[in-house]
Amino acid sequence: MEQNINTTRPNDYGADPYFDEVQAKSKFSFDFVLWFYRILKYWYLFVLSLALFLGYAYLKNKSWTPLYRSGAVLMMESRGNSGVAMGAVQLGSLVQNSVNQQMILNSYDMVVRTVAKLPQMRVDYFLKTKFKTENLYGVTPITIEAKYVAPSAYSIVFEVEPIDSDKCRIFYPGSENTAPFSMEVPYNQYVQESRFYIKINKTDRFTPNFTPFSFRFISKEELIGRYTGRTSSGYQREGSSALAISIYGTSPAQDVDFLKALLKEFEEYNLTLKNEAADRTIAFIDRQMTLISDSLEQSEQTFKTFQDETGLYRIQGGDQRADRDAVLQGIAENKAQEELILRLTDEINNSILSNTELIDPSAFGISDTKLSQSVGEYNKIVKKLASMGEAHPLYAKSEQSMNNLRIKILEDLRNAQDKVQEKKENLNSRLASVESEMSTLPAQEREYARYEKRYQVNDAYYTYLRNKRYEATIQKASNIPDNFVLEEPRQLGGPVNGDEKKKTYTFYLAIGLAIPLIFVICKEELFNYAISTKEDCERLSGLPVIGTIENISKKMSSNSTTLVKNFPKSSFAESFRNMRIRLEYMAQKETGISVLVTSAEPGDGKTFIAGNIASVYQLTGRRVVLIDFDLRRPSVAKLLNLQSKKGVSNFLIGQVSLDEITVTHPEYEFDVITAGTLPPNPSELIKTKKTKDLIEYLKTKYDYVVVDCSPIGLVSDAYILSKYVDTSLFVVRRAKTNKAFFKSVVNQMRNDGLDHVAIVFNDVKGREGYYGTSRYYGDKSYYLKRNSYYHDDYFEK
């Protein structure tokens, strides 16, 4: 952190808000007025940039294509009698999970199924304009039905134009790799060409002279790629089972047709899943019926042959026979149940091995509450493990629960098999008992009973299977999808990118302003290495600028001397009067003031400033002397057109007296002491006690002493002389003094303890005013008007 030094005033000067403001600016400041006029200086760049970028934005908006949102609402809920009868499937085990349904709905396979149902989308219709291409899906006067399209035709954009009401012309202008093509095609008739086999159909919008347009054949893979991943879904409202499905595209009619086909395909897929177990059950029963039908037919034929040969169509037995018929019916049903349990066991074993969900026992007509409950719990864990992943902390625990359920399910199946086997043994025992009672019948009747038994068992078994198949078929027919379309697909409002034009204009407006602004910042600040404003001086140095001096070189004749005395009523003179007041404030006295004038480097105008300070003090009628202590490159004599060869250097070495080197010029009305002969050792000469004595003597003789010194940024003379004066002025020249060099010199002055220093900002151009970039007050301001209190027209005479 830079130390606070007393560079502008002694500590006992009292508070001065101006000085405090300068110190604040040295830390941080942003001058809005300055930057306003800097920007205004390059107004033409902003106009040109805005014209270019806004023009480009206009052309870009001409190619703007509206984007629409199309959507539908799908209600997902369990419907029908799932799991009640044989062949039904529990919804929870297949697609009841809404997340799974969304995955299925948005899957690639579902898009493939849907695209297969949309042959009308395999042709793109569009109209090329100057700025964009308009999609004509659903609004063309004709449509193209393609039976065959060669792979080479997919990359060609064909044109179609009307000929008359019976035919049109399809053509292709040709390219480097494809020869031109043209053919006349009659309406509503198939035509063949080497690249396609198509028919052109008229639509309701057909007119004989319709506007020509373009079309292109779309491959199935490209159409699938267009719609894969484009649909999105989510709950329409939290807690509801309504799924909102939407899609964004530039052709809402095409998107609506796609959504209709997608939802229809999804319903069919959902119903297929729901009927899957019923289909498997029906297929299993059909296989069993096929096997038993042969046995039934054979046993029936054998039994009928026996009756015909013996003429015995009925036997005696009464109650025994009725009991035997009931037992035979039970044996047949028990056999069917045994087959179904074995089939269910195979299905469950396969699902366990593949770690997939188990089918519910009710799907095979097996009513076992405990087994169904275990299967339901097992399926929940399967889905839970699928969503967890092996790294989940509860994965091992859930897997152990699933293994326990597997064991339990297999035990329940064995128990069911044992029950069937036990029932089978009981039935066989009862049958043996009944047949024992019938053993007293004659041999022919006993033979009749044997054939009848075989036939009745097969017939009862077949009848039982047929009834079960009938139940499964009824259940399948009564199944309905567990979702339905609540709101049909439609376009949802206008373009969703309706504000894109405004955004485009805003974006390019910002760019149009940013580019010239960056240019101004780079030119005026980043790449401007010279000080250009009063604020730069204060910000870089922390010193006050007590004077801003206008460049009037263009208003003066080449031979004239620019002194305040010659133009006392000009704004130029007023600048030095203001500086005089500030100097008196800094010195805390009105007379007996000594001022040192230096700069960072030669050419900054320090001699010009020193001469005019002497002149402005002369206007008060006081005694003033101007001393040229720049013993290296003296300029005072040249400024005032003096021909004196002797001066300060000659006095310091004792060659001449003070009176001999003091020039009193009647035109300037203040005394001048020139530098004299250039010495070989100017610093050593200035450092002598005689220099101090000279200045101290001049202070007693004159009211004001102005010392012109060598640049402090190059030599040390100013450090020596500053000790002998009241105030030091550092002259900074606009557009010349280097910022970095100036700052380093000021830092050096600060470190060396140079006191009572202020800045004079020199060479402000013409009437550009306070900021050096544009008129701060204006052409008709109080200070710049012709015939105003300050007459700048003096310079124009």
C-alpha positions in Angstrom: 0.0 0.0 0.0 1.4 3.4 -1.0 2.3 5.7 1.9 0.5 9.0 2.2 3.0 11.8 1.4 2.6 15.5 1.7 2.9 16.2 -2.0 0.3 18.8 -2.4 0.1 20.9 0.8 1.5 21.1 4.4 -0.3 19.3 7.1 -1.5 22.5 8.6 -3.3 23.7 5.5 -6.6 22.5 6.8 -9.1 20.2 5.1 -9.6 20.6 1.3 -12.3 18.5 -0.3 -10.7 18.9 -3.7 -7.5 17.3 -2.5 -9.4 14.5 -0.8 -11.3 13.8 -4.0 -8.1 13.5 -5.9 -6.7 11.0 -3.4 -9.9 9.0 -3.8 -9.6 9.0 -7.6 -6.1 7.6 -7.3 -7.6 4.5 -5.7 -10.6 3.9 -8.0 -12.7 6.1 -10.2 -14.9 5.8 -13.2 -15.8 9.0 -15.1 -19.0 8.4 -16.9 -18.9 11.8 -18.7 -15.4 11.1 -19.9 -16.4 7.7 -21.4 -19.6 9.2 -22.8 -17.6 11.7 -24.8 -15.0 9.1 -25.7 -17.8 6.9 -27.2 -19.4 9.9 -28.8 -16.1 10.6 -30.6 -16.5 7.3 -32.5 -20.2 7.5 -33.1 -19.8 6.6 -36.7 -18.3 3.2 -35.7 -21.3 2.4 -33.6 -23.7 3.4 -36.4 -21.9 1.3 -38.9 -21.6 -1.7 -36.5 -25.3 -1.5 -35.6 -26.3 -1.2 -39.2 -24.3 -4.3 -40.1 -25.3 -6.5 -37.2 -28.9 -5.5 -37.1 -29.1 -6.0 -40.9 -27.6 -9.5 -40.4 -30.2 -10.1 -37.6 -33.0 -9.1 -40.0 -31.8 -11.6 -42.6 -31.4 -14.3 -40.0 -34.9 -13.7 -38.8 -36.1 -14.1 -42.3 -34.9 -17.7 -42.1 -36.6 -18.2 -38.8 -38.7 -21.4 -38.6 -41.4 -21.7 -36.0 -41.1 -24.6 -33.5 -44.3 -26.1 -32.2 -45.2 -28.3 -29.3 -47.6 -31.2 -29.8 -48.8 -33.3 -27.0 -51.3 -35.8 -25.6 -52.4 -37.1 -22.2 -52.3 -40.8 -21.4 -54.2 -42.2 -18.4 -52.5 -45.2 -16.7 -54.7 -47.2 -14.4 -55.5 -50.9 -13.8 -58.6 -51.9 -15.8 -60.3 -55.2 -16.3 -60.3 -58.3 -14.1 -56.6 -59.0 -14.0 -55.7 -62.0 -12.0 -59.3 -63.2 -11.3 -59.6 -65.9 -13.9 -57.2 -68.3 -15.5 -55.0 -66.6 -18.2 -55.1 -63.2 -16.6 -51.8 -61.4 -15.7 -51.2 -59.3 -12.7 -50.5 -55.8 -13.9 -47.9 -55.2 -11.1 -45.7 -57.9 -12.5 -45.5 -56.5 -16.0 -46.2 -52.8 -16.7 -48.0 -51.3 -13.7 -44.8 -49.4 -12.8 -45.3 -46.0 -14.5 -41.5 -45.5 -14.8 -41.3 -48.7 -16.8 -44.2 -47.6 -19.0 -42.4 -44.3 -19.7 -39.3 -46.2 -20.6 -41.2 -48.4 -23.0 -43.1 -45.5 -24.5 -39.9 -43.6 -25.3 -37.9 -46.6 -26.3 -36.2 -47.1 -29.6 -38.2 -50.3 -30.3 -41.4 -48.4 -29.8 -40.3 -45.8 -32.4 -39.4 -48.6 -34.8 -42.9 -50.2 -34.4 -44.6 -46.8 -34.8 -42.6 -45.8 -37.9 -43.6 -49.1 -39.5 -47.3 -47.9 -39.2 -46.6 -44.5 -40.9 -45.8 -45.1 -44.6 -47.1 -41.6 -45.5 -44.1 -40.1 -43.7 -41.6 -41.8 -45.9 -41.8 -38.9 -48.3 -40.8 -35.3 -47.3 -42.7 -32.5 -49.1 -41.3 -29.0 -48.9 -41.1 -25.6 -50.6 -37.8 -23.8 -51.0 -37.9 -20.1 -50.6 -35.2 -17.5 -50.7 -34.5 -17.7 -47.0 -35.8 -21.0 -45.7 -37.5 -24.3 -46.5 -41.2 -24.7 -45.6 -42.5 -28.2 -44.7 -45.7 -29.0 -46.6 -46.7 -32.2 -44.8 -50.5 -32.6 -45.0 -51.1 -29.5 -47.2 -49.9 -30.7 -50.6 -52.2 -31.0 -53.6 -50.8 -34.5 -54.3 -49.2 -37.3 -52.3 -46.7 -39.9 -53.4 -47.3 -43.6 -52.6 -44.0 -45.5 -52.9 -43.9 -49.3 -53.3 -40.1 -49.4 -54.0 -37.3 -46.9 -53.6 -33.7 -47.6 -54.6 -31.0 -46.6 -52.1 -29.6 -44.1 -54.6 -32.9 -42.2 -54.7 -32.8 -41.2 -51.0 -30.2 -38.6 -51.6 -32.0 -36.8 -54.4 -34.3 -33.9 -54.1 -37.0 -34.2 -56.8 -39.1 -31.3 -58.1 -42.7 -31.7 -59.1 -44.7 -29.4 -61.3 -48.2 -29.6 -62.9 -48.8 -30.2 -66.6 -52.6 -30.5 -66.7 -55.4 -32.2 -64.7 -54.3 -35.7 -65.7 -50.5 -35.7 -65.2 -47.5 -33.8 -63.7 -43.8 -33.8 -64.3 -41.1 -35.0 -61.9 -37.6 -33.9 -62.6 -34.2 -33.5 -61.1 -31.8 -30.8 -62.5 -28.8 -33.1 -62.0 -25.4 -32.7 -60.2 -21.8 -33.6 -60.6 -22.5 -37.2 -59.7 -26.1 -37.6 -60.9 -27.4 -37.1 -64.4 -30.5 -34.9 -65.0 -33.8 -36.6 -64.9 -37.4 -35.8 -66.0 -40.5 -37.8 -66.6 -44.2 -37.3 -66.9 -46.4 -39.1 -64.4 -50.1 -39.7 -64.7 -52.2 -39.3 -61.5 -53.5 -42.4 -59.6 -51.4 -44.8 -61.6 -48.3 -46.7 -60.6 -45.2 -45.8 -62.7 -41.8 -47.5 -62.6 -38.4 -46.0 -63.0 -35.0 -47.5 -62.2 -34.9 -45.7 -58.9 -38.5 -46.0 -57.7 -42.0 -47.5 -58.2 -44.6 -45.0 -57.2 -48.1 -43.7 -57.6 -49.1 -40.1 -57.3 -52.5 -39.5 -55.8 -54.6 -36.4 -55.8 -55.7 -34.8 -52.5 -58.6 -32.6 -51.5 -56.3 -29.6 -52.1 -55.6 -30.5 -55.7 -55.8 -27.9 -58.5 -54.5 -28.4 -62.0 -52.1 -25.5 -61.7 -50.8 -26.1 -58.2 -47.6 -24.4 -57.1 -44.5 -26.5 -57.9 -42.7 -27.9 -54.9 -39.9 -30.4 -53.9 -40.0 -33.8 -52.3 -37.5 -36.4 -51.1 -37.8 -40.1 -50.2 -37.0 -40.8 -46.6 -35.5 -44.2 -45.6 -36.9 -46.1 -42.6 -33.7 -45.7 -40.7 -33.7 -41.9 -41.2 -37.3 -41.5 -40.1 -36.5 -43.6 -37.0 -33.5 -41.4 -36.3 -35.7 -38.3 -36.6 -38.1 -39.4 -33.8 -35.8 -41.4 -31.5 -35.4 -39.5 -28.3 -37.7 -36.6 -29.3 -40.7 -37.6 -27.2 -40.8 -36.7 -23.5 -43.2 -37.7 -20.8 -44.0 -36.8 -17.2 -46.9 -36.7 -14.8 -49.4 -34.0 -15.7 -50.0 -33.4 -12.0 -48.2 -34.7 -8.9 -50.0 -37.7 -7.4 -52.0 -38.4 -10.6 -51.6 -41.3 -13.0 -52.1 -39.1 -16.0 -48.9 -39.0 -18.2 -48.4 -35.9 -20.4 -46.5 -36.8 -23.6 -45.0 -34.0 -25.8 -42.8 -33.6 -28.8 -41.3 -30.5 -30.4 -41.0 -30.0 -34.1 -41.4 -27.6 -37.0 -44.2 -29.7 -38.5 -47.0 -30.0 -35.9 -49.3 -32.0 -38.3 -46.5 -34.6 -38.7 -45.8 -34.8 -35.0 -49.5 -35.2 -34.2 -49.8 -38.2 -36.6 -46.7 -39.7 -35.1 -48.1 -39.3 -31.5 -51.4 -40.9 -32.6 -49.6 -43.9 -34.1 -47.2 -44.1 -31.1 -50.1 -44.2 -28.5 -52.0 -46.8 -30.6 -48.9 -49.0 -30.8 -48.3 -48.5 -27.1 -51.8 -49.7 -26.3 -51.4 -52.7 -28.5 -48.1 -53.5 -26.9 -49.6 -53.1 -23.4 -52.4 -55.5 -24.3 -50.0 -58.0 -25.7 -48.1 -58.0 -22.5 -51.3 -58.4 -20.5 -52.4 -61.4 -22.7 -49.0 -63.0 -22.8 -49.6 -65.5 -19.9 -53.1 -66.2 -21.3 -51.6 -67.1 -24.7 -49.1 -69.3 -23.0 -51.8 -71.1 -21.0 -54.0 -71.5 -24.1 -51.1 -72.9 -26.1 -50.3 -75.3 -23.3 -53.9 -76.5 -23.1 -54.0 -76.9 -26.8 -51.0 -79.1 -26.7 -52.5 -81.2 -24.0 -55.8 -81.5 -25.8 -54.0 -82.6 -28.9 -52.3 -85.4 -27.0 -55.5 -86.5 -25.2 -57.7 -86.3 -28.2 -55.9 -89.3 -29.8 -56.3 -91.3 -26.6 -59.9 -90.2 -26.4 -60.7 -91.1 -29.9 -59.0 -94.5 -29.6 -60.8 -95.3 -26.3 -64.1 -94.2 -27.7 -63.7 -96.3 -30.8 -62.7 -99.3 -28.8 -65.6 -98.9 -26.4 -68.1 -98.5 -29.3 -66.7 -101.5 -31.1 -67.2 -103.6 -28.0 -70.8 -102.4 -27.7 -71.6 -103.2 -31.3 -70.0 -106.7 -31.0 -71.7 -107.6 -27.7 -74.9 -105.7 -28.1 -74.3 -104.6 -24.5 -75.0 -100.9 -24.1 -75.7 -100.7 -20.5 -74.8 -102.7 -17.4 -76.4 -103.1 -14.0 -74.8 -101.6 -10.9 -77.0 -98.8 -9.8 -75.3 -96.8 -7.0 -71.9 -98.5 -7.6 -71.8 -97.2 -11.1 -72.8 -93.6 -10.1 -70.0 -93.7 -7.5 -67.5 -94.9 -10.1 -68.5 -92.1 -12.6 -67.9 -89.5 -9.9 -64.5 -91.0 -9.1 -63.5 -91.1 -12.7 -64.5 -87.4 -13.2 -62.3 -86.5 -10.2 -59.4 -88.6 -11.5 -59.6 -86.7 -14.9 -59.6 -83.3 -13.2 -56.8 -84.3 -10.8 -54.7 -85.4 -13.8 -55.2 -82.0 -15.5 -54.3 -80.2 -12.3 -51.1 -82.3 -12.0 -50.1 -81.3 -15.6 -50.7 -77.6 -14.9 -48.7 -77.7 -11.7 -45.8 -79.3 -13.5 -46.1 -76.7 -16.2 -46.1 -73.9 -13.6 -43.1 -75.4 -11.9 -41.2 -75.4 -15.1 -42.1 -71.7 -15.8 -41.1 -70.6 -12.3 -37.8 -72.6 -12.4 -36.9 -70.9 -15.7 -37.7 -67.4 -14.3 -35.7 -68.1 -11.2 -32.7 -69.1 -13.2 -32.9 -66.0 -15.4 -33.6 -63.6 -12.4 -36.8 -62.4 -13.9 -40.3 -61.9 -12.5 -42.4 -65.0 -11.8 -45.8 -65.6 -13.4 -48.7 -65.7 -11.0 -50.2 -69.2 -10.3 -53.7 -68.0 -11.0 -52.6 -67.7 -14.6 -52.6 -71.5 -14.7 -55.9 -71.9 -12.7 -54.1 -72.8 -9.5 -55.7 -71.2 -6.5 -53.1 -71.1 -3.8 -53.2 -67.9 -1.7 -49.9 -68.5 0.0 -48.1 -69.3 -3.2 -49.6 -66.2 -5.0 -48.5 -64.0 -2.1 -45.0 -65.3 -2.1 -44.7 -64.8 -5.9 -46.0 -61.2 -5.5 -43.3 -60.5 -2.8 -40.6 -62.1 -5.0 -41.5 -59.9 -8.0 -41.3 -56.7 -5.9 -37.8 -57.7 -4.7 -36.7 -58.4 -8.3 -37.8 -54.9 -9.4 -36.2 -53.4 -6.3 -32.9 -55.1 -7.0 -32.9 -54.0 -10.6 -33.2 -50.3 -9.5 -30.7 -50.6 -6.7 -27.5 -51.9 -8.3 -24.9 -54.1 -6.5 -23.3 -51.1 -4.8 -26.4 -50.3 -2.8 -26.0 -50.9 0.9 -29.4 -52.8 1.1 -28.6 -54.9 -2.0 -27.2 -57.9 -0.1 -30.1 -57.9 2.4 -32.7 -57.8 -0.4 -30.9 -60.5 -2.3 -31.0 -62.7 0.8 -34.7 -62.1 1.1 -35.2 -63.1 -2.5 -33.3 -66.3 -2.0 -35.5 -67.1 1.0 -38.6 -66.5 -1.1 -37.2 -68.8 -3.8 -36.9 -71.6 -1.3 -40.4 -70.9 0.0 -42.0 -70.8 -3.4 -40.4 -74.1 -4.5 -41.5 -75.6 -1.2 -45.1 -74.4 -1.8 -45.0 -75.9 -5.3 -43.8 -79.3 -3.9 -46.6 -79.1 -1.3 -49.1 -78.4 -4.1 -47.8 -81.4 -6.0 -48.0 -83.5 -2.8 -51.6 -82.5 -2.4 -52.4 -83.4 -6.0 -50.6 -86.7 -5.5 -52.5 -87.4 -2.2 -55.8 -86.6 -3.9 -54.8 -88.9 -6.8 -54.1 -91.8 -4.4 -57.4 -91.2 -2.6 -59.3 -91.3 -5.9 -57.5 -94.4 -7.0 -58.3 -96.0 -3.7 -62.0 -95.1 -4.0 -62.0 -96.4 -7.6 -60.5 -99.7 -6.4 -63.2 -100.0 -3.8 -66.0 -99.3 -6.2 -64.6 -101.7 -8.8 -64.3 -104.4 -6.0 -68.0 -104.1 -5.4 -68.6 -104.5 -9.1 -66.5 -107.6 -9.3 -69.6 -109.8 -8.8 -70.9 -108.8 -12.2 -70.7 -111.2 -15.1 -67.5 -111.3 -17.1 -68.9 -109.5 -20.1 -70.3 -106.7 -18.0 -67.0 -106.4 -16.2 -65.2 -106.1 -19.6 -67.8 -103.4 -20.5 -67.0 -101.5 -17.3 -63.2 -101.6 -18.1 -63.7 -100.1 -21.6 -66.2 -97.6 -20.3 -63.7 -96.5 -17.5 -60.9 -95.8 -20.0 -63.3 -93.8 -22.2 -64.8 -91.8 -19.3 -61.4 -90.8 -17.9 -60.1 -89.5 -21.2 -63.4 -87.8 -21.9 -63.5 -86.1 -18.5 -59.9 -85.0 -18.9 -60.5 -83.5 -22.3 -63.7 -81.8 -21.1 -61.9 -80.3 -18.2 -59.1 -78.9 -20.5 -61.7 -77.6 -22.9 -63.5 -75.7 -20.1 -60.2 -74.2 -18.9 -59.3 -73.1 -22.4 -62.7 -71.5 -22.8 -62.2 -69.6 -19.5 -58.7 -68.4 -20.7 -60.2 -67.4 -24.0 -62.9 -65.4 -22.4 -60.4 -63.7 -20.0 -58.2 -62.8 -23.0 -61.1 -61.4 -24.9 -62.1 -59.3 -21.8 -58.6 -57.9 -21.3 -58.2 -54.2 -22.1 -55.1 -52.1 -22.1 -54.2 -50.6 -18.7 -53.9 -47.2 -20.3 -56.1 -45.1 -22.5 -55.8 -41.8 -24.2 -57.4 -39.1 -22.1 -56.6 -36.2 -24.5 -55.9 -37.0 -28.2 -52.7 -35.7 -29.7 -52.9 -32.1 -30.8 -50.9 -29.0 -31.4 -50.5 -27.1 -28.1 -50.6 -23.4 -28.8 -48.5 -21.3 -31.1 -44.8 -21.4 -31.7 -42.7 -22.0 -28.6 -39.8 -20.0 -30.1 -41.9 -17.0 -30.9 -39.5 -14.7 -28.9 -36.5 -16.0 -30.9 -36.7 -13.1 -33.3 -36.5 -10.6 -30.4 -33.7 -12.5 -28.9 -31.8 -12.5 -32.2 -32.2 -8.7 -32.5 -31.1 -8.3 -28.8 -28.1 -10.5 -29.3 -26.8 -8.8 -32.4 -27.7 -5.4 -31.0 -25.4 -6.3 -28.0 -22.7 -7.5 -30.4 -23.1 -4.4 -32.6 -22.5 -2.2 -29.5 -19.9 -4.4 -27.9 -17.5 -4.5 -30.9 -17.0 -0.8 -31.3 -17.1 -0.3 -27.5 -14.2 -2.8 -27.2 -12.4 -1.0 -30.0 -12.8 2.3 -28.1 -11.6 0.8 -24.8 -8.6 -0.8 -26.5 -7.7 2.4 -28.4 -8.4 4.9 -25.7 -7.3 2.8 -22.7 -5.6 -0.5 -23.2 -3.4 0.4 -26.2 -3.2 4.1 -25.4 0.1 4.4 -23.6 0.0 8.2 -23.4 -2.0 10.2 -20.9 -5.0 11.7 -22.5 -7.2 13.2 -19.8 -6.9 15.1 -16.6 -8.4 12.2 -14.8 -5.6 10.0 -16.0 -3.1 12.3 -14.3 -5.0 12.3 -11.0 -5.6 8.5 -11.1 -2.0 7.6 -11.9 -0.3 10.0 -9.5 -2.8 10.9 -6.7 -1.7 14.5 -7.3 -4.1 17.4 -8.0 -4.3 18.9 -11.5 -4.3 22.7 -10.8 -4.3 23.8 -14.4 -5.6 22.6 -17.8 -3.9 24.4 -20.7 -5.4 24.6 -24.2 -3.3 24.1 -27.3 -3.5 27.3 -29.2 -0.7 26.7 -31.7 -3.0 26.6 -34.7 -4.5 30.0 -33.7 -1.2 31.8 -33.4 1.1 33.1 -36.1 4.4 31.3 -36.3 6.4 34.3 -35.2 4.3 35.5 -32.2 5.0 34.7 -28.6 2.2 33.1 -26.7 1.9 34.9 -23.3 -1.0 35.6 -21.1 -0.1 39.3 -21.2 -0.9 39.4 -24.9 -4.3 37.8 -24.6 -5.6 38.8 -21.2 -9.3 38.2 -21.8 -9.0 34.8 -23.4 -10.0 31.5 -21.8 -6.3 30.6 -22.2 -5.4 33.5 -19.9 -8.1 32.4 -17.5 -6.6 29.0 -17.2 -3.4 30.5 -15.9 -5.3 32.8 -13.5 -7.0 29.8 -12.0 -3.6 28.2 -11.7 -2.3 31.3 -9.9 -5.0 31.1 -7.3 -4.2 27.4 -6.7 -0.5 28.2 -6.3 -1.2 30.9 -3.8 -3.4 28.4 -1.9 -0.7 25.8 -2.0 2.0 28.3 -0.8 -0.4 29.8 1.8 0.6 33.3 0.8 -0.1 35.8 -2.0 3.5 37.2 -2.5 7.0 35.9 -2.1 6.1 32.7 -3.9 8.7 30.6 -5.6 7.6 28.0 -8.2 9.6 25.2 -9.8 8.4 23.9 -13.2 9.5 20.5 -14.4 8.2 17.5 -16.4 8.8 13.8 -17.0 10.7 14.3 -20.2 11.6 17.0 -22.8 8.9 18.4 -25.1 6.1 18.4 -22.5 5.8 22.2 -22.5 7.3 23.1 -19.1 9.1 26.2 -20.5 5.9 27.4 -22.1 4.0 26.9 -18.8 6.8 28.6 -16.8 6.8 31.6 -19.1 3.0 32.1 -18.9 3.0 31.7 -15.1 5.5 34.5 -15.0 3.3 36.5 -17.4 0.1 35.9 -15.3 1.9 37.0 -12.2 3.1 40.1 -14.1 -0.5 41.1 -14.7 -0.9 41.7 -11.0 1.7 44.5 -11.2 4.1 42.7 -8.9 7.8 42.0 -9.5 8.4 38.7 -11.3 11.5 36.9 -12.4 11.8 33.8 -14.7 15.0 31.8 -14.3 16.1 29.1 -16.8 17.7 26.4 -14.7 17.6 23.9 -17.5 21.3 23.9 -18.0 21.1 21.0 -20.5 18.5 22.0 -23.0 17.5 25.6 -22.2 14.4 27.0 -23.9 13.4 30.2 -22.1 15.5 32.4 -24.4 14.0 30.7 -27.4 10.4 31.1 -26.1 10.9 34.9 -25.4 13.1 35.6 -28.5 16.0 36.7 -26.3 19.6 36.8 -27.6 21.4 36.7 -24.2 24.5 34.5 -24.2 25.3 34.9 -20.5 23.1 33.5 -17.8 22.8 31.3 -14.7 25.7 29.0 -15.4 28.0 32.0 -16.0 26.9 33.5 -12.7 27.4 30.4 -10.7 31.0 30.0 -11.9 31.6 33.7 -11.1 32.1 35.0 -14.7 29.3 37.7 -14.4 27.3 39.5 -11.8 23.5 39.0 -11.3 22.7 42.4 -12.8 24.6 41.5 -16.0 22.5 38.4 -16.6 19.1 39.8 -15.6 17.2 40.9 -18.7 14.3 43.3 -18.3 12.2 43.3 -21.5 9.7 46.1 -21.9 7.3 43.8 -23.9 7.0 41.1 -21.2 7.3 43.4 -18.2 9.0 40.7 -16.0 12.7 39.9 -15.6 14.3 37.0 -17.2 17.5 35.1 -16.3 18.5 32.8 -19.1 20.6 29.6 -18.7 23.7 30.9 -20.3 26.6 28.8 -21.5 25.9 25.0 -21.2 28.3 23.7 -18.5 29.8 20.2 -18.6 28.7 19.4 -15.1 25.2 21.0 -14.6 24.1 18.8 -11.6 27.2 19.6 -9.7 26.9 23.3 -10.6 23.3 23.4 -9.4 24.2 21.6 -6.2 26.5 24.4 -5.1 25.6 26.7 -2.2 25.7 29.6 -4.6 22.5 28.2 -6.3 20.7 28.2 -3.0 22.0 31.7 -2.2 20.9 32.9 -5.7 17.3 31.7 -5.2 17.1 33.0 -1.7 18.2 36.4 -2.8 15.7 36.5 -5.7 12.9 35.7 -3.2 13.8 38.8 -1.3 14.1 40.9 -4.4 11.0 39.7 -6.3 7.4 38.9 -5.3 7.3 35.9 -7.5 10.2 33.6 -8.6 9.5 31.1 -11.4 12.2 28.5 -12.1 12.3 26.4 -15.3 14.1 23.2 -14.6 15.3 20.1 -16.5 12.9 17.1 -16.7 12.7 15.3 -13.4 12.2 12.0 -15.1 15.6 12.1 -16.7 18.0 14.1 -14.4 18.1 14.9 -10.7 18.3 18.7 -11.0 14.7 19.2 -10.0 15.2 17.3 -6.7 18.0 19.8 -5.8 16.1 22.9 -6.7 12.8 21.7 -5.2 14.3 22.2 -1.7 14.7 26.0 -2.4 11.1 26.7 -3.7 7.6 26.8 -2.2 5.9 24.7 -4.8 6.8 22.4 -7.7 4.7 22.0 -10.8 4.8 18.8 -12.9 3.8 19.4 -16.5 2.1 16.6 -18.3 1.4 16.8 -22.0 -1.7 15.2 -23.4 -1.1 12.4 -25.9 2.6 12.5 -25.3 3.6 11.8 -21.7 3.8 8.0 -21.3 1.5 6.6 -18.5 4.0 4.0 -17.2 6.9 6.4 -17.2 4.9 9.1 -15.6 3.7 6.8 -12.9 7.2 5.6 -12.2 8.5 9.1 -11.9 5.7 10.1 -9.5 6.5 7.0 -7.4 10.1 8.0 -7.4 9.2 11.5 -6.3 7.0 10.0 -3.5 9.8 7.7 -2.3 12.3 10.6 -2.4 10.0 12.8 -0.3 9.4 15.6 -2.8 6.9 17.9 -1.2 4.3 20.4 -2.5 3.8 19.0 -6.0 0.9 19.6 -8.3 0.1 18.7 -12.0 -0.4 21.0 -15.0 -2.2 19.2 -17.8 -0.9 20.8 -21.0 -1.8 20.7 -24.7 -5.5 20.2 -24.5 -6.7 20.4 -28.1 -8.5 23.4 -29.4 -11.9 23.8 -27.9 -12.2 20.1 -26.9 -12.4 21.4 -23.3 -11.9 19.8 -20.0 -11.8 16.2 -21.0 -9.7 16.4 -24.1 -12.1 14.2 -26.2 -15.1 16.4 -27.0 -16.7 19.7 -26.1 -17.5 19.6 -22.4 -19.3 23.0 -22.4 -20.4 23.2 -26.1 -19.9 25.7 -28.8 -22.2 28.2 -27.3 -21.1 28.0 -23.7 -20.3 30.9 -21.6 -16.6 30.5 -22.0 -16.5 29.9 -25.8 -19.1 32.2 -27.3 -17.7 34.9 -29.5 -18.1 38.3 -27.8 -18.4 36.6 -24.4 -16.6 37.7 -21.3 -13.4 35.9 -22.4 -12.6 36.9 -26.0 -11.0 33.8 -27.7 -11.4 35.7 -31.0 -8.1 37.5 -30.1 -6.3 34.4 -31.4 -8.2 34.6 -34.7 -7.1 38.2 -35.6 
